[in-house]
């Protein structure tokens, strides 16, 4: 099975947020070793804002391991930013789209006051998928999707509130499920063990995951981990989906574990290093640690 993690971080400097591994850097080589041990084929890097060089770190990882890593990068949001930056964004090696966390209060205000109205049509025109940490403004994402039907959006971490556990993680579930009517919205089913109040197989998350699957289907629900803040091993994150959910089987499982994400962000299994759309590289092999 082609298993692709939809959400991992790498960094070379800065101070990781408290929930993540408190290490000064996390290299592609280190993460790749863990991936291979757990049977994970590839991973989509979300460069963290605590490292101002994180885009460059992600690009270098994709350059060094083109069959293993690609990325959704970021830049400092500014209502006066030039849309031309978005138009050329995918010309960077391994860069397949954008991801924004809206961590600062003034950034969240931009979503409601129209200050970022330039961003969505620019990304739509450039064919860039955009991932959003958007727990606090899920209904606004529906409005963006409706106004820009060709813009592919990804919602981080099941739309769950940050640092919520157990039942509290379901707080935004109705708002999340309401977004399923927009065919251009998909969900990262990432970090589920981190929201569980239990150990493996994290049974308090099963109904949550089933509800999201029923609403969005296998083509718009993507497995992932955010592994550097998980309370368990990468192997257990995989097993939660491949062994513990009896309703997720066959082709649906293949889609959720990697096939659907590849289609959504245009990262084919044969992808290799290059600018813009990539092709010509052989498929992922478990022995590919150095290329």
N, C-alpha and C positions, 0 to 999 in steps of 0.2 A: 504493500500500500504506500502511495505517495503521501506522506504526512508533512504538512506545511504549517508551521506556527505563525499565526497572524499578528503576533504582538510580542516582540522582544526588544530589549535595550542593550546598547553598547555605549561605553563612554571612556574617555581618556583623561578627564580632569573634572574638577568641580566637586560638589558635595551631594551625593545621592539623597533623595528624599528619604525620610526615616524608615519608610516601609520597605525600601529596597536594600540589597546587600550593601553594607557599609565598607566598600573597598574603593581605593583611589582610582582604579580603572578596571574595566572589564573588556578584554580583547576578543576579537573574532575567533582566534585560535582556541581560547578557553571555552567560549560558548560552543564552538563547533565540536569540541571533544565531548561535551555534555550531550549535545544533540545526537551524535553518533551512538553513544552509549544507550540512549533511550529510543533509538530507531526513528528519529525525526529527520526527514529528508532535507528540509530547507526552512528558512525563517524570514519573516518580513520585519525589518528593523524599524522601530519608531524612535528616532533620535531624541533623547531627553533634553529638556530645556536647561537642566542644571549644568550641562556641559556646552558652552558656546561653540565648541568645535564639533559637536556631535554629528552634524551633517557630513562633515569631512570624514569622520570616523566611519560612518555608515557607507559612504562612497568607497572608501578604501577597502572595507570588508567585502563589498560587492566586486571590487576590482580584483582582489586576491582570491575570492571564492565565488566566481560568477554563477555557479550552479547551486550554491547554498544560500546566498543572501541577496536580497534587494531591499528597498527602503521607501518609506513615505516620509519625506523631509518636512522641514518647517522653516519659517523665517519670522522675524519680529513683526507682529501685526501692526499695521499703521493705516489709518483710514486714507492717507494720502499716497499710499504705495502705488507703484506703477503696474498696471496689469501686464505690461510686457514681460515682467519678471516671471509671471506665471506661464506665459506663452512659451518661454524657452526652458522651463524648469526640467522637463524630461530629457533634455540634452545631456544632463549629467549622468555618468555611468551608474547604473543600478537604481536610478531614481524613477519611481513609477507613479508618484503622486504626492499628496500633502497630508499632514496631520496637525491639528491644532487642539490645544487643551483649554484655552481661555481661562487660565488660572488666576489672572488678575481681575479685580472687580470692574475696572474700567473697560477691560476687554469684553466682559459679559454684556456690558451696556451697549457696546457696538452692535451686538446681535439684534437688539430691539429698536435701536434708533436709526438703523439704515446705514451706519457708517461703513459697513463692510459689503454694501450692495455691489461694489465693483468686483469682489472676490469670486462670487458664485458664477456669474456669466463668464468670467475669465477662465476659471477652471473647467467649466462646461465646454467652452470653445476649444480649449487645449486638450480635451479628453482626459483630464486628470481626475482620478478618484480622490476624494477628500475624506479622511477619517476625523472624527470629532469626539472629544471627551465632553459629553453634552448632557450629563445627568440632570442638571438643573434647568435645562431649556429644551427638553425633548419636543414639545409641541412646536417650537420655533423651527426645528429641523424639518418637520412636516411641511411648513410653509415654504421653506427653501426648496425642498424637493418638488413641491407642486409648481413653483414658479420656474424651475429649471429641470424639466423632465429628463434631460440627457446627462445630468450631473449625477455621477455615482457617489453615494454617500455611505460611509461605514460608521456605525455607532460603537464606541469603545465599551468593552467589559459589560455587555448585556444591559447597559444603561443603569447599572447598579450604583447607588450612592457610595462614595469613597469611604473606605474603612467600615462599611456596614457588614454585619454578620448575621447569618440565619434569616429569620423572618424579615428583619429590617432591610435585607438586600432586595426584597420584593417590592419595596415602597413605590418604585416608579414603573412597575411591570405593566399596569393598565395603559400608561402613556406610551410605553415602548410598543406594546402590541397594537395600539392604534395606528402606529406608523407603518405596519405591514401592508396597508392598502396602497402605499407608494412603491411601485416596482423598482424605483431607483434607490431605495434604502435597504442596506444589508446590516447585519449585526455580527460583531466579533463576539463569539461565545468564549471569551478569554477570561482568565483569572477566576473561574468558578470555584476551585478549591479554596481560594483566599476569602471567599464570601461564606464559606461553610462554617458552621459551629461544631462540626463533627470531623472525625478522621475518615480516611478512605473507607468506603466508596463515596463519601460526601452525600449521603442519601437525602439530606435536606435541600440539596440543589436539584434533585432529579425532576421534580414537578415543574420547577422554574424553567429548566432546560427544555422539558417537553412542551411547555406552553409556547416558548419562543420558536421551537421547531415547527409546531403546528401552525403558527401564524406566518412565519417567514419561509418555511420549507427548506429543503437541503441546498438549494441554489443560492440562498441568501443568509446562511448561518455558517460562520467560519470558526473552527476550533483554534484555540490559542492558549497561551499560558501567562504572559507577563512574568516569566519564570523567576526573575530576580527578586520578586516579593511573594513568592508562593511558600506556603508552610509545608510543602511536600516535595517529592522528587518529580522530575520531568516524566519519568516512567508512570507514576501514579496519575499525572495529568492526562497522559495518553490513555491509560487504562480506564479512566472514568468514562470516556466516550466509546472506546473500542470493546469494553467488556462489561461495564456496569449498567448500560442503558439498553434494555432488551428491545426497545422500540426502534433503535437506530441500527440498521443492518444493511448489508449488501451495497447497492449503488448509492443509497442515501448516505451511508457511512463514508464511502469513498469521497462523495461530494463535500461533506462537512469537514472531513479531515484534511482536505487540501485542494481537491479538484475545483470546487466552487470559488474559492479564493483566487486561484490562478486565473480563472475566467474573468472574475470581477475586476482585477487589477491589471489584466493583460500580462501575466507572467507565465508563459507556457513552460511545460516541463523541459523542453529542449532549449530553454533560454540560456544565453551566455553573455559575456561582456560586450558592451557596445553603447552607442548613444541612441536614445530614443528606444524604439522597439528593437528587441534583440532576437537573434536566431542563429542557428548553425552550431550550437554546442551540443554535445551528446547528453543523454538523460542523466539524472542524478544516480550515482552509485554510492553504496555505503562506504566504499573504500576511498572516496574522493575527499581526502583531508588536506591536500596540499595544492589543489588546483581550483 
